[in-house]
Amino acid sequence: MGELKSELVVTGGRVVTPGGVRAANVVVDGGRITAITEDAPAAESTVDAKGAYVLPGLIDTHVHFRTPGLLHKEDWAHGSRAAVAGGVTTVMDMPNTIPPTLDPEAVVAKAELVSGNSLVDFRFHIGADPERPELLAGLDPEIAVSAKVFMAGHHTAPTVVRDPAVLEKIFATAAGSDLQLVLHAEDDSLFELLDQWQGPPVSYAEYEQRRPRSGGIAAVARVLELVRRYGTKAHILHLSSREEADLVCAAKAAGLPVSFEVTGHHLSFTDADTCRGGARTRLSPSIRAQADQDRLWAAVRAGEVGSIGSDHAPHTVEEKTRSVADSPPGLPGVQELGTAVWTGMRRRFDEPEDVSAARLASVLSAKPAELFRLAGKGRIEPGADADLAIFDPAETWMLSAHHVFAKCGWSAYEGWTMSGRVRQTIRAGRVVWDAATGTFGEPDGRWLTGRAH
Protein backbone atom coordinates (compact mmCIF):
# COMPACT_ATOMS: atom_id res chain seq x y z
CA MET A 1 0.00 0.00 0.00
CA GLY A 2 1.18 3.50 -0.78
CA GLU A 3 1.95 6.04 1.92
CA LEU A 4 -1.06 7.99 3.14
CA LYS A 5 -0.80 11.61 2.10
CA SER A 6 -2.37 14.77 3.48
CA GLU A 7 -4.20 16.96 1.01
CA LEU A 8 -1.98 20.01 1.59
CA VAL A 9 1.06 20.98 3.62
CA VAL A 10 2.25 24.57 3.94
CA THR A 11 5.99 24.28 4.50
CA GLY A 12 8.88 26.39 5.68
CA GLY A 13 7.05 29.44 7.07
CA ARG A 14 6.85 31.14 10.43
CA VAL A 15 3.41 30.14 11.63
CA VAL A 16 1.45 32.65 13.72
CA THR A 17 -0.48 30.52 16.22
CA PRO A 18 -2.42 31.45 19.39
CA GLY A 19 0.55 30.13 21.36
CA GLY A 20 3.16 32.19 19.55
CA VAL A 21 5.11 32.47 16.32
CA ARG A 22 7.33 29.56 15.33
CA ALA A 23 8.85 27.80 12.36
CA ALA A 24 6.53 24.93 11.47
CA ASN A 25 4.52 23.22 8.77
CA VAL A 26 0.72 23.40 8.60
CA VAL A 27 -1.06 20.18 7.61
CA VAL A 28 -4.50 20.37 5.99
CA ASP A 29 -7.14 17.73 5.24
CA GLY A 30 -10.82 18.14 4.42
CA GLY A 31 -10.61 21.92 4.47
CA ARG A 32 -9.39 22.01 8.07
CA ILE A 33 -6.06 22.23 9.84
CA THR A 34 -5.11 18.83 11.21
CA ALA A 35 -1.63 19.49 12.59
CA ILE A 36 1.09 22.07 13.12
CA THR A 37 4.36 20.20 13.11
CA GLU A 38 8.09 20.45 12.59
CA ASP A 39 7.90 17.28 10.49
CA ALA A 40 7.30 17.36 6.75
CA PRO A 41 4.56 14.79 6.07
CA ALA A 42 3.81 13.56 2.57
CA ALA A 43 1.16 15.59 0.80
CA GLU A 44 -0.77 15.67 -2.44
CA SER A 45 0.23 19.33 -2.80
CA THR A 46 2.48 21.79 -0.99
CA VAL A 47 2.77 25.53 -0.60
CA ASP A 48 6.25 26.88 0.02
CA ALA A 49 6.10 29.60 2.69
CA LYS A 50 9.86 30.01 3.12
CA GLY A 51 10.71 33.55 4.14
CA ALA A 52 7.06 34.34 4.91
CA TYR A 53 4.61 34.37 7.77
CA VAL A 54 1.71 31.95 7.71
CA LEU A 55 -1.15 34.06 9.08
CA PRO A 56 -4.71 32.99 9.78
CA GLY A 57 -6.89 34.18 6.91
CA LEU A 58 -7.77 37.82 7.56
CA ILE A 59 -11.36 38.72 8.46
CA ASP A 60 -12.86 41.99 7.27
CA THR A 61 -16.06 42.59 9.21
CA HIS A 62 -16.93 45.82 7.39
CA VAL A 63 -17.33 45.70 3.61
CA HIS A 64 -19.82 47.10 1.13
CA PHE A 65 -19.78 44.76 -1.87
CA ARG A 66 -22.79 46.67 -3.27
CA THR A 67 -24.99 43.65 -4.02
CA PRO A 68 -27.80 44.12 -4.89
CA GLY A 69 -28.59 47.37 -6.65
CA LEU A 70 -25.27 49.22 -6.80
CA LEU A 71 -23.32 46.92 -9.10
CA HIS A 72 -21.88 49.77 -11.15
CA LYS A 73 -19.63 50.47 -8.12
CA GLU A 74 -18.71 46.94 -7.03
CA ASP A 75 -19.88 43.32 -7.16
CA TRP A 76 -19.00 40.12 -5.33
CA ALA A 77 -16.80 38.79 -8.11
CA HIS A 78 -14.55 41.88 -8.05
CA GLY A 79 -14.84 42.52 -4.32
CA SER A 80 -13.88 38.98 -3.36
CA ARG A 81 -10.94 39.03 -5.76
CA ALA A 82 -9.73 42.20 -4.06
CA ALA A 83 -10.23 40.52 -0.69
CA VAL A 84 -8.20 37.37 -1.35
CA ALA A 85 -5.46 39.38 -3.07
CA GLY A 86 -5.10 41.09 0.31
CA GLY A 87 -5.15 37.87 2.34
CA VAL A 88 -8.80 38.24 3.43
CA THR A 89 -10.74 34.96 3.50
CA THR A 90 -13.93 36.02 5.34
CA VAL A 91 -16.01 39.18 5.01
CA MET A 92 -19.11 40.60 6.66
CA ASP A 93 -21.20 42.72 4.32
CA MET A 94 -23.26 45.78 5.24
CA PRO A 95 -27.01 46.17 4.59
CA ASN A 96 -27.16 49.52 2.76
CA THR A 97 -27.87 48.18 -0.70
CA ILE A 98 -30.83 48.65 -3.04
CA PRO A 99 -33.09 47.35 -1.62
CA PRO A 100 -31.55 47.44 1.85
CA THR A 101 -31.11 44.15 3.74
CA LEU A 102 -33.59 44.78 6.55
CA ASP A 103 -35.42 41.49 7.08
CA PRO A 104 -34.69 37.75 6.98
CA GLU A 105 -36.13 37.37 3.49
CA ALA A 106 -33.76 40.02 2.14
CA VAL A 107 -30.77 38.32 3.80
CA VAL A 108 -31.66 34.98 2.22
CA ALA A 109 -32.15 36.63 -1.16
CA LYS A 110 -28.73 38.30 -0.90
CA ALA A 111 -27.09 35.00 0.01
CA GLU A 112 -28.61 33.42 -3.08
CA LEU A 113 -27.20 36.22 -5.25
CA VAL A 114 -23.74 35.85 -3.75
CA SER A 115 -23.57 32.04 -3.83
CA GLY A 116 -21.26 30.84 -6.60
CA ASN A 117 -19.69 34.28 -7.04
CA SER A 118 -17.55 34.63 -3.92
CA LEU A 119 -13.92 33.65 -3.38
CA VAL A 120 -14.38 34.36 0.35
CA ASP A 121 -16.67 33.01 3.05
CA PHE A 122 -19.28 35.60 4.00
CA ARG A 123 -21.84 36.71 6.51
CA PHE A 124 -24.25 39.66 6.54
CA HIS A 125 -25.05 42.37 9.08
CA ILE A 126 -28.81 42.82 8.94
CA GLY A 127 -29.99 46.44 8.94
CA ALA A 128 -31.92 47.93 11.85
CA ASP A 129 -35.06 49.35 10.25
CA PRO A 130 -36.29 52.46 12.12
CA GLU A 131 -39.79 51.76 10.79
CA ARG A 132 -39.76 48.14 12.03
CA PRO A 133 -37.36 47.76 14.98
CA GLU A 134 -39.41 44.79 16.17
CA LEU A 135 -37.89 42.69 13.34
CA LEU A 136 -34.78 42.29 15.48
CA ALA A 137 -36.73 40.44 18.17
CA GLY A 138 -35.91 36.73 18.21
CA LEU A 139 -33.85 36.92 15.03
CA ASP A 140 -32.69 33.46 13.96
CA PRO A 141 -28.86 33.28 14.18
CA GLU A 142 -28.97 31.35 10.91
CA ILE A 143 -29.85 34.73 9.39
CA ALA A 144 -27.71 37.18 11.38
CA VAL A 145 -26.10 37.68 14.77
CA SER A 146 -25.42 41.39 14.29
CA ALA A 147 -27.43 44.42 13.22
CA LYS A 148 -26.16 47.66 11.69
CA VAL A 149 -27.51 50.94 13.03
CA PHE A 150 -26.95 54.12 11.05
CA MET A 151 -27.17 57.10 13.41
CA ALA A 152 -26.11 59.42 10.58
CA GLY A 153 -26.90 59.45 6.91
CA HIS A 154 -25.07 59.86 3.63
CA HIS A 155 -25.50 58.94 -0.03
CA THR A 156 -25.96 55.18 0.46
CA ALA A 157 -27.56 55.08 3.93
CA PRO A 158 -31.35 55.02 3.46
CA THR A 159 -32.38 53.89 6.95
CA VAL A 160 -30.99 56.40 9.44
CA VAL A 161 -32.25 56.18 13.03
CA ARG A 162 -32.86 59.79 14.04
CA ASP A 163 -35.59 59.36 16.67
CA PRO A 164 -34.07 58.78 20.15
CA ALA A 165 -37.10 56.70 21.17
CA VAL A 166 -36.62 54.37 18.20
CA LEU A 167 -32.90 54.06 18.94
CA GLU A 168 -33.74 53.10 22.52
CA LYS A 169 -36.20 50.46 21.29
CA ILE A 170 -33.52 48.98 19.03
CA PHE A 171 -31.14 48.71 21.97
CA ALA A 172 -33.76 47.10 24.17
CA THR A 173 -34.77 44.63 21.45
CA ALA A 174 -31.18 43.69 20.61
CA ALA A 175 -30.37 43.06 24.26
CA GLY A 176 -33.27 40.62 24.49
CA SER A 177 -32.21 38.87 21.28
CA ASP A 178 -28.49 38.59 22.10
CA LEU A 179 -27.66 40.60 19.00
CA GLN A 180 -24.41 42.49 18.51
CA LEU A 181 -25.21 46.04 17.39
CA VAL A 182 -22.67 47.62 15.05
CA LEU A 183 -23.08 51.36 14.80
CA HIS A 184 -22.22 54.29 12.62
CA ALA A 185 -22.20 56.55 15.67
CA GLU A 186 -22.46 60.17 14.61
CA ASP A 187 -25.18 62.66 15.53
CA ASP A 188 -26.78 63.78 12.27
CA SER A 189 -28.64 66.62 13.95
CA LEU A 190 -25.39 68.38 14.86
CA PHE A 191 -24.25 68.33 11.24
CA GLU A 192 -27.62 69.67 10.13
CA LEU A 193 -27.33 72.45 12.71
CA LEU A 194 -23.90 73.44 11.39
CA ASP A 195 -25.13 73.38 7.79
CA GLN A 196 -28.08 75.62 8.67
CA TRP A 197 -25.65 78.07 10.23
CA GLN A 198 -22.78 78.04 7.72
CA GLY A 199 -24.03 76.03 4.78
CA PRO A 200 -22.67 72.62 3.75
CA PRO A 201 -18.93 72.29 3.00
CA VAL A 202 -17.90 73.64 -0.40
CA SER A 203 -14.22 72.72 -0.23
CA TYR A 204 -12.26 69.80 1.13
CA ALA A 205 -10.13 72.18 3.20
CA GLU A 206 -13.18 72.71 5.41
CA TYR A 207 -14.75 69.26 5.12
CA GLU A 208 -13.47 67.85 8.42
CA GLN A 209 -14.44 71.05 10.27
CA ARG A 210 -18.01 70.85 8.95
CA ARG A 211 -18.30 67.15 9.88
CA PRO A 212 -16.50 67.46 13.20
CA ARG A 213 -15.62 65.14 16.05
CA SER A 214 -18.45 66.57 18.15
CA GLY A 215 -20.90 64.52 16.06
CA GLY A 216 -19.09 61.33 16.98
CA ILE A 217 -18.52 62.23 20.62
CA ALA A 218 -22.20 63.05 21.17
CA ALA A 219 -23.35 59.84 19.47
CA VAL A 220 -20.87 57.62 21.33
CA ALA A 221 -21.99 59.14 24.63
CA ARG A 222 -25.60 58.31 23.75
CA VAL A 223 -24.65 54.75 22.79
CA LEU A 224 -22.78 54.21 26.04
CA GLU A 225 -25.75 55.38 28.08
CA LEU A 226 -28.05 52.95 26.25
CA VAL A 227 -25.55 50.12 26.74
CA ARG A 228 -25.43 50.92 30.45
CA ARG A 229 -29.23 50.93 30.61
CA TYR A 230 -29.95 47.75 28.65
CA GLY A 231 -26.73 45.72 28.63
CA THR A 232 -26.75 45.60 24.83
CA LYS A 233 -23.54 44.52 23.12
CA ALA A 234 -22.34 47.44 20.96
CA HIS A 235 -19.44 47.73 18.54
CA ILE A 236 -18.68 51.29 17.38
CA LEU A 237 -17.59 51.27 13.75
CA HIS A 238 -14.89 53.41 12.11
CA LEU A 239 -14.14 55.33 15.32
CA SER A 240 -12.24 58.44 14.27
CA SER A 241 -11.19 60.63 17.21
CA ARG A 242 -9.09 60.40 20.34
CA GLU A 243 -12.01 61.50 22.54
CA GLU A 244 -14.25 58.70 21.27
CA ALA A 245 -11.47 56.16 21.83
CA ASP A 246 -11.05 57.33 25.42
CA LEU A 247 -14.80 57.16 26.07
CA VAL A 248 -15.18 53.60 24.79
CA CYS A 249 -12.05 52.41 26.58
CA ALA A 250 -13.31 53.92 29.84
CA ALA A 251 -16.72 52.27 29.36
CA LYS A 252 -15.13 48.91 28.66
CA ALA A 253 -12.92 49.24 31.75
CA ALA A 254 -16.11 49.90 33.74
CA GLY A 255 -17.47 46.55 32.56
CA LEU A 256 -19.81 47.61 29.77
CA PRO A 257 -20.04 45.24 26.75
CA VAL A 258 -18.64 47.73 24.24
CA SER A 259 -15.85 47.62 21.70
CA PHE A 260 -14.72 49.64 18.72
CA GLU A 261 -13.35 49.29 15.22
CA VAL A 262 -10.79 51.47 13.52
CA THR A 263 -10.31 51.43 9.78
CA GLY A 264 -7.17 51.11 7.74
CA HIS A 265 -8.06 54.48 6.23
CA HIS A 266 -8.16 56.34 9.55
CA LEU A 267 -4.83 54.72 10.44
CA SER A 268 -3.30 55.68 7.09
CA PHE A 269 -4.52 59.19 6.26
CA THR A 270 -5.11 62.52 8.03
CA ASP A 271 -7.23 65.56 7.25
CA ALA A 272 -4.20 67.03 5.48
CA ASP A 273 -4.51 64.24 2.90
CA THR A 274 -8.17 65.14 2.35
CA CYS A 275 -7.22 68.79 1.84
CA ARG A 276 -4.75 67.71 -0.85
CA GLY A 277 -6.58 64.76 -2.38
CA GLY A 278 -10.18 65.79 -1.98
CA ALA A 279 -12.80 63.11 -2.53
CA ARG A 280 -10.15 60.38 -2.80
CA THR A 281 -10.03 60.29 1.02
CA ARG A 282 -13.47 61.70 1.80
CA LEU A 283 -14.98 59.47 4.46
CA SER A 284 -17.87 59.42 6.85
CA PRO A 285 -16.80 59.80 9.66
CA SER A 286 -14.21 62.26 8.45
CA ILE A 287 -10.52 61.51 8.52
CA ARG A 288 -9.18 63.65 11.33
CA ALA A 289 -5.96 65.19 12.65
CA GLN A 290 -2.57 63.64 13.24
CA ALA A 291 -3.19 63.54 16.99
CA ASP A 292 -6.32 61.45 16.41
CA GLN A 293 -4.45 59.04 14.16
CA ASP A 294 -1.74 58.74 16.81
CA ARG A 295 -4.36 57.82 19.44
CA LEU A 296 -5.87 55.17 17.16
CA TRP A 297 -2.45 53.63 16.58
CA ALA A 298 -1.85 53.66 20.34
CA ALA A 299 -5.12 51.75 20.73
CA VAL A 300 -3.93 49.18 18.20
CA ARG A 301 -0.65 48.72 20.02
CA ALA A 302 -2.28 48.50 23.45
CA GLY A 303 -4.82 45.90 22.34
CA GLU A 304 -7.75 48.26 22.95
CA VAL A 305 -9.12 47.87 19.42
CA GLY A 306 -11.80 45.21 18.90
CA SER A 307 -11.27 44.96 15.15
CA ILE A 308 -9.75 46.72 12.18
CA GLY A 309 -12.06 46.93 9.18
CA SER A 310 -11.60 48.26 5.69
CA ASP A 311 -15.02 49.91 5.32
CA HIS A 312 -14.51 48.90 1.69
CA ALA A 313 -16.97 51.30 0.03
CA PRO A 314 -16.10 51.79 -3.64
CA HIS A 315 -17.52 54.56 -5.80
CA THR A 316 -16.77 55.24 -9.44
CA VAL A 317 -14.27 57.89 -10.49
CA GLU A 318 -17.15 59.88 -12.00
CA GLU A 319 -18.99 59.89 -8.67
CA LYS A 320 -15.88 60.88 -6.71
CA THR A 321 -15.14 63.82 -9.01
CA ARG A 322 -18.50 65.49 -8.54
CA SER A 323 -18.87 68.65 -6.46
CA VAL A 324 -18.07 68.54 -2.75
CA ALA A 325 -21.79 68.45 -1.97
CA ASP A 326 -22.50 65.55 -4.34
CA SER A 327 -19.40 63.38 -4.10
CA PRO A 328 -20.17 60.35 -1.91
CA PRO A 329 -17.95 59.44 1.06
CA GLY A 330 -16.14 56.13 0.96
CA LEU A 331 -13.24 54.40 -0.75
CA PRO A 332 -12.10 50.87 -1.55
CA GLY A 333 -9.81 49.16 0.94
CA VAL A 334 -10.32 45.43 1.46
CA GLN A 335 -7.34 44.56 -0.73
CA GLU A 336 -5.08 47.14 0.91
CA LEU A 337 -6.11 46.52 4.52
CA GLY A 338 -3.59 43.98 5.80
CA THR A 339 -0.62 45.48 3.98
CA ALA A 340 -1.51 49.05 5.01
CA VAL A 341 -1.75 48.04 8.68
CA TRP A 342 1.51 46.08 8.46
CA THR A 343 3.24 49.02 6.77
CA GLY A 344 2.03 51.38 9.48
CA MET A 345 3.10 49.11 12.31
CA ARG A 346 6.59 48.59 10.92
CA ARG A 347 7.07 52.34 10.46
CA ARG A 348 5.68 53.34 13.84
CA PHE A 349 6.65 50.58 16.24
CA ASP A 350 10.22 49.63 17.09
CA GLU A 351 9.63 45.96 17.77
CA PRO A 352 10.56 42.51 16.44
CA GLU A 353 8.73 41.36 13.32
CA ASP A 354 7.22 38.42 15.18
CA VAL A 355 5.51 40.83 17.59
CA SER A 356 3.99 42.78 14.70
CA ALA A 357 2.89 39.56 12.98
CA ALA A 358 1.16 38.34 16.15
CA ARG A 359 -0.63 41.67 16.51
CA LEU A 360 -1.74 41.61 12.88
CA ALA A 361 -3.22 38.14 13.39
CA SER A 362 -4.94 39.29 16.56
CA VAL A 363 -6.68 42.43 15.28
CA LEU A 364 -7.45 41.14 11.79
CA SER A 365 -8.28 37.50 12.56
CA ALA A 366 -8.68 36.28 16.14
CA LYS A 367 -10.48 39.27 17.65
CA PRO A 368 -13.11 39.72 14.91
CA ALA A 369 -13.74 35.96 14.86
CA GLU A 370 -14.42 36.01 18.60
CA LEU A 371 -16.47 39.20 18.51
CA PHE A 372 -18.82 37.95 15.79
CA ARG A 373 -18.82 34.27 16.75
CA LEU A 374 -17.22 33.07 13.51
CA ALA A 375 -16.74 29.43 14.40
CA GLY A 376 -13.54 27.87 13.03
CA LYS A 377 -12.11 31.20 11.94
CA GLY A 378 -9.28 33.46 13.02
CA ARG A 379 -6.77 30.98 14.49
CA ILE A 380 -4.20 28.54 13.21
CA GLU A 381 -4.78 25.44 15.32
CA PRO A 382 -5.94 21.86 14.78
CA GLY A 383 -9.64 21.74 13.94
CA ALA A 384 -9.82 25.30 12.61
CA ASP A 385 -10.79 26.10 9.05
CA ALA A 386 -7.74 25.98 6.78
CA ASP A 387 -7.88 29.69 5.92
CA LEU A 388 -4.33 31.02 5.60
CA ALA A 389 -2.48 34.02 4.21
CA ILE A 390 1.15 33.53 3.14
CA PHE A 391 2.61 36.95 3.86
CA ASP A 392 6.11 38.08 2.86
CA PRO A 393 7.03 40.75 5.44
CA ALA A 394 10.11 41.99 3.61
CA GLU A 395 8.82 42.71 0.11
CA THR A 396 8.73 46.41 -0.70
CA TRP A 397 6.55 47.52 -3.60
CA MET A 398 4.64 50.51 -4.91
CA LEU A 399 0.88 50.21 -5.26
CA SER A 400 -0.60 51.45 -8.51
CA ALA A 401 -4.00 51.27 -10.18
CA HIS A 402 -3.08 48.16 -12.17
CA HIS A 403 -2.85 46.22 -8.89
CA VAL A 404 -6.47 47.05 -7.99
CA PHE A 405 -9.08 44.29 -8.31
CA ALA A 406 -12.02 46.32 -6.97
CA LYS A 407 -14.47 47.14 -9.75
CA CYS A 408 -13.98 50.90 -9.31
CA GLY A 409 -10.38 50.50 -10.53
CA TRP A 410 -8.70 53.01 -8.22
CA SER A 411 -7.15 53.16 -4.74
CA ALA A 412 -6.42 55.97 -2.32
CA TYR A 413 -3.09 54.22 -1.69
CA GLU A 414 -1.81 54.64 -5.25
CA GLY A 415 1.81 55.75 -5.10
CA TRP A 416 2.35 54.36 -1.61
CA THR A 417 5.49 52.33 -1.00
CA MET A 418 4.16 49.31 0.85
CA SER A 419 6.00 46.96 3.19
CA GLY A 420 4.90 43.34 3.01
CA ARG A 421 2.80 41.50 0.45
CA VAL A 422 0.50 38.49 0.29
CA ARG A 423 2.02 35.72 -1.82
CA GLN A 424 -0.84 33.28 -1.63
CA THR A 425 -4.22 33.05 0.03
CA ILE A 426 -5.73 29.70 1.04
CA ARG A 427 -9.39 29.21 1.92
CA ALA A 428 -10.74 25.85 3.10
CA GLY A 429 -7.42 24.25 2.18
CA ARG A 430 -7.38 25.44 -1.45
CA VAL A 431 -5.38 28.25 -3.00
CA VAL A 432 -7.71 31.08 -4.01
CA TRP A 433 -5.00 33.64 -4.85
CA ASP A 434 -1.49 33.15 -6.18
CA ALA A 435 0.43 36.39 -6.69
CA ALA A 436 3.20 34.74 -8.70
CA THR A 437 0.79 33.64 -11.42
CA GLY A 438 -1.92 36.24 -10.86
CA THR A 439 -4.56 33.51 -10.71
CA PHE A 440 -7.62 32.94 -8.56
CA GLY A 441 -9.32 29.78 -7.33
CA GLU A 442 -12.95 28.70 -7.39
CA PRO A 443 -15.66 31.16 -6.23
CA ASP A 444 -17.31 28.71 -3.86
CA GLY A 445 -17.20 30.68 -0.63
CA ARG A 446 -19.75 29.70 2.01
CA TRP A 447 -22.50 31.68 3.69
CA LEU A 448 -21.60 31.49 7.38
CA THR A 449 -24.55 31.32 9.72
CA GLY A 450 -24.37 32.29 13.36
CA ARG A 451 -24.63 28.74 14.61
CA ALA A 452 -21.56 26.76 15.66
CA HIS A 453 -20.45 24.20 13.12
Disulfide bonds with the S-S distance in Angstrom:
none
